[in-house]
Amino acid sequence: MSQFQTLIFTLGNQKYGVNIQQIQSIERTLPLSKVPGTLAFIKGVANLRGAVVPILDLRERFAISPETTEQEERILVADLNGIVLGFLVDSVLDVQSLSTESIEAPPVVVGGIQAEFLYGLARTDDTVLVLLNLLRIVNEAEERQLQHLRLAEEE
């Protein structure tokens, strides 16, 4: 029985998880520079230890109302296909090992989140955990915009 290490976080009043191997670091909120002409869920760019990192709000991406104070918000930093991105979440809860047998394929739509963004669903002791696939959060056109945004900010 193999294990799946999952970082558990909240968006609104729902728990979500991502593969811990996709996460480089967890940061407190950072000052953002707004960039005009970008998609609504791209909150801006932040300077993270000398690197320009686009910050995406997962709540806005999935049309979820925030359920937290800014002091609890965190940024999950991930390198996806060579692009370092930050994902704004309401709070980070825990890292949990899930058995791969407990992970089911996602239905077409779960709570308004399209299945293309999902890795699967995992039943835990007290709830069903929605597992996101960060590699699919942005499509190719959005990825090109983020790459262009990062390069423009570095100039």
SVG drawing of the C-alpha trace seen along z (x, -y; Angstrom):
<svg xmlns="http://www.w3.org/2000/svg" viewBox="-21 -48 38 50">
<polyline fill="none" stroke="black" stroke-width="0.4" points="0.0,0.0 1.7,-3.2 1.3,-6.6 0.5,-10.0 1.8,-13.0 -0.8,-15.8 -0.6,-19.4 -4.1,-20.2 -5.3,-23.8 -8.6,-25.7 -10.5,-27.7 -13.7,-29.1 -15.1,-26.5 -13.8,-23.5 -10.5,-21.5 -8.3,-20.8 -5.1,-19.0 -2.2,-19.0 0.8,-16.7 3.4,-18.0 6.1,-17.4 4.6,-20.2 5.2,-22.7 8.5,-24.5 7.6,-26.6 4.7,-28.1 4.9,-31.8 2.9,-34.5 1.2,-37.0 3.6,-39.2 3.2,-42.8 1.9,-42.5 2.4,-44.8 -0.8,-44.8 -0.3,-44.3 -2.9,-45.8 -4.4,-43.7 -4.0,-40.4 -6.7,-37.8 -8.9,-38.5 -7.5,-35.6 -3.9,-36.8 -3.5,-39.1 -0.2,-40.5 3.5,-39.7 5.6,-39.5 9.3,-39.7 10.2,-36.4 13.9,-36.3 14.8,-38.2 12.6,-36.3 9.5,-37.8 6.6,-35.4 3.1,-35.8 0.4,-35.2 -2.8,-33.5 -5.8,-33.6 -7.3,-30.0 -10.5,-31.4 -11.1,-33.7 -10.0,-31.0 -12.7,-28.7 -15.3,-31.4 -15.1,-30.7 -15.8,-33.3 -13.0,-33.8 -13.6,-32.6 -10.6,-33.9 -8.6,-36.9 -5.6,-38.1 -3.4,-37.0 -4.3,-33.3 -3.8,-33.5 -0.8,-31.8 0.9,-31.5 1.8,-28.1 4.9,-28.4 5.2,-25.8 7.4,-25.3 5.1,-24.2 6.7,-23.4 9.6,-25.8 7.3,-28.7 7.4,-29.5 3.9,-30.5 2.3,-31.4 -1.2,-30.2 -3.1,-32.3 -5.1,-30.1 -7.2,-30.9 -5.1,-28.8 -2.7,-25.8 -3.7,-23.1 -1.5,-20.0 0.5,-17.5 -1.2,-14.1 -0.4,-10.7 -3.2,-9.2 -3.2,-5.7 -3.4,-5.7 -6.3,-3.3 -8.3,-6.0 -8.1,-8.3 -10.9,-8.1 -11.2,-9.6 -13.1,-12.9 -16.5,-13.4 -16.9,-15.8 -17.7,-18.8 -17.1,-19.0 -18.4,-22.0 -18.0,-24.1 -14.5,-23.1 -14.0,-21.5 -12.6,-18.0 -9.6,-19.1 -8.2,-20.9 -8.6,-17.8 -6.3,-14.9 -9.0,-13.1 -11.1,-12.8 -9.9,-11.2 -12.1,-9.9 -10.6,-10.7 -12.0,-9.9 -14.2,-13.0 -14.6,-14.3 -14.0,-14.0 -10.8,-15.8 -10.7,-17.5 -7.2,-16.9 -6.1,-19.6 -3.6,-19.1 -1.6,-22.4 -0.2,-21.5 -3.7,-22.0 -4.7,-25.2 -3.6,-27.3 -4.2,-26.4 -1.5,-26.9 -2.7,-30.5 -2.7,-31.5 0.7,-29.9 2.1,-32.0 0.6,-35.2 2.3,-34.3 5.6,-33.6 5.4,-36.9 4.4,-38.7 7.3,-37.3 9.8,-38.2 8.3,-41.8 8.7,-42.4 12.3,-41.2 13.3,-43.7"/>
</svg>
